[in-house]
Amino acid sequence: MMGSGRYWGPIARDLDGRIDLRGFDMPGHGRSDDWAPQPGDSDLHTAVTRIAASMIDRPLDLIGHSFGATVALRIAVAAPEAIRTLTLIEPVLFAAAPIPEETQLGDLLRGLVAQGQTEQAARAFLSIWGDQPFDALPAPIRQQMTRQIELVAGTHDTLLQDGANILREGGLEAVDAPVMLISGAKSPPVIAAIAEALAARLPDVGRATVPDAGHMLPITHPAQVAGLIGINLDRG
């Protein structure tokens, strides 16, 4: 979250036409309009899943990062027969490896947003999940992230409590496509714990860690990420 589809550009160039990449800006991000819930959209996660699912041509090589990786996993669990390969870059499905720090962060974000302190909420979020400090960002980006933090705060419980029921019994086990779990070596420790928990249940899974990378590794280390995506494509 708090990014746009444009950050996949360098990865797309490095993949050099191996696949026909399709991406989109989530509601409230990039060039998309603000999120206006549609009938059946119980939350933003469901809305983004619906948009992504509408683009599926089978068989599909599905790739996602962070919140997007949890959407990709949700689609794979719902329709495993549609997936040729699945690449998950730092999926933030906190319910897979619950830690009190993420519950506390969610409570903090919601509290700050409720008080109208959206800039403070954005600072708190980026201090853990950003690739650089809030004050180091250009002013337009700071303003954009301050607007978007309400969406982040609103989705935290979905990820903490598995509101999409991704971890249901037999769900991950039904995904028989090759899966690659990619993490940054400098990411918060919960990322490795989530990857370990997911890997324990996925039938055909590989794991990779990118040295010196944090959570935003598709932006900071696109060549390495593209190379790992390519390895998983070769397995499909």
Secondary structure as UniProt FT lines:
FT   HELIX           5..8
FT   HELIX           9..15
FT   TURN            16..17
FT   TURN            27..28
FT   TURN            30..31
FT   TURN            39..40
FT   HELIX           44..53
FT   TURN            54..55
FT   STRAND          60..65
FT   HELIX           67..78
FT   HELIX           80..82
FT   STRAND          83..89
FT   HELIX           94..96
FT   HELIX           100..114
FT   TURN            115..116
FT   HELIX           118..129
FT   HELIX           134..136
FT   HELIX           139..160
FT   TURN            161..164
FT   TURN            166..167
FT   TURN            169..171
FT   HELIX           172..174
FT   STRAND          179..184
FT   TURN            185..186
FT   HELIX           189..199
FT   TURN            200..201
FT   STRAND          205..210
FT   TURN            211..212
FT   TURN            215..216
FT   HELIX           217..220
FT   HELIX           222..235
//
